[in-house]
Amino acid sequence: MYLNKAMIIGNLTRDPELKSLPSGVRVASFSLATNRVWKDKNGVKQENVDFHNVVVFGRQAEIVGQYMKKGSSMLVEGRMQTRSWDDAATNTKKYRTEVIADRIQFGPKAGGAPYTPATGSASSAPAHEDEKKALDTIEYPEEEINPEDIPF
């Protein structure tokens, strides 16, 4: 059995580049940066950044091109693929490893404000006082819950 699966959560390092194949299928390419932080054997904090090339096709490519920009957070699920070509200018063989995305998911908007689909923007406070109160409080039942009462 073989498995080729990649899952990356990172920030876009540049605005997505949107193109079309001769067949009309849209293609978006971009790069995600992932950070890794650790302490070395002396207890000094170290940080490393990795850059991942990503390619996405079809409707998802159009959505990425429309809504994502440099610095945006994104989760990408897909497969790894390495392609090669001969560079005529240097007369050498070039390689590029990419994640071919099957599924994408946008991360939180900058500033941590939630995305509201109705307005298409982020809001930092609920529109109504009732909504704010409902979000701030959780009412738990006073009686103890019996696990046998759960229907599944």
N, C-alpha and C positions, 0 to 999 in steps of 0.2 A: 504494500500500500504506500502511496505517495501523498504528500501534503505540501501545497505551496500557498500559504496564507500569510498575509501581512495586515497588521492593525497598527495604525499610527495616530496619535493625537498630538498636534503641534500647531504652530502659527505659520501662516503664509509669509514667505520671505520676499515675495513680489506679487504684483497683481497678476491674476491668471491670464494666460495668452490663449485666446479663442480663435480657432481656425475651422475650416470645413474640409472634409475629404472630397474627392471628385464625385463620390456617390451622394454627397449632400449631408452626410452625417457630421455633426458638430464634434469637435475635439478641444478640450481645455487641458493645458499643461501648466503646472505650477510646482513650486517647491515648498515643502514643509520643514520647519526647524523643530527639533526636539532637544530639550536640555536634560542633562544628567548631572546631578549634584551628589558628591560623596566626600567623606573625610579620608585623607590618606593616613598612613601608619603613624604619622606625627600629630594627627588630629587637626591638620590644616584643611579647611574647606576647599575642595576642588570642583571645577565645573567644566563640562564638555558639551559642545553643541554638535549635533549631527544634522545633515541636510539630506532630504529624501525627495527625489524627483517623482512626481505623480502625474498620471495621464488619466483622464476620464472622458467617456464618450456619450453621445446622444443627449437626451433631455437633461441629464445631470450636468453635462458640460455647459449647457446653456444657463442653468441655474447658478452654477459656480461663477461663470463669467458675469452674470448679472448682479449677484449679491455679495460675492467675496472680494476682498481687497487685501493689500499688504497689511500684515499684522492680525488678520482675522484668525480665530481659532477654529479648528476643524478636526473631525475624526474621519479617517479613511480606512476602509476595509477593502482588500483586494489581493492580488497575487503579484509576486516579483517576476520581472522579465528583464533579461539582458539582451540588447540588440547590438549588432556590430555593423560597421561600414568601413570602406576604404576611403581615407582622406587623400584626395588628389593633390592638395597643396603641399602636404608633408610626406606623401607617399607612405603612410603608415595606416595600420588598422586601428580604428577607434571603437571604444565600447561605452555603453551607457546602460546602467541598471535603473529600472523604473518600477514603481508600483502602479499596476493597471487597476484602477479602482472599480470595484463592483458596487460599492455602497459608500455614500458620503453622508455626513451629518454635521451641521453647523454647530459650533461651540457657542458659549455665551458671548454676547456683544461686549465691546470694550467698555470698561467702567463697571461691569458686573450687573448692569440693569437688564431685566428680563425682556425678551423680544415679545411684542404684542402683535399678533397677526392682523388684527382688525385695523390698526393704524399703520402697521409696517414700521414701527419705531420702538425704541426702548423708552420705558417710563420708569422713573425712580420711585414714584409714589402712586398708590391706588387712586382711582378717579373719585371714588365716593368714600365717605367716612365709614359707612356700613361695611364696605369691602375691607377696609383697613382693620376694623374690629374683628371681622371674621377670620382674617389672616393671622392676627396676633394671638387668638385664643383657640384652644382645643378643649372641648368638653369631653371628659372621659366618663363612662358609666360608673355609677357608684357601686353596683353589685359586681361581684367577681364573675368573670367569664368562664363557663365550663367548656373545656375542649370538646366534649361529646355533643354539644349543641351546634357546633360548626357543621354545616351541611356537606362538606367535602372531605 
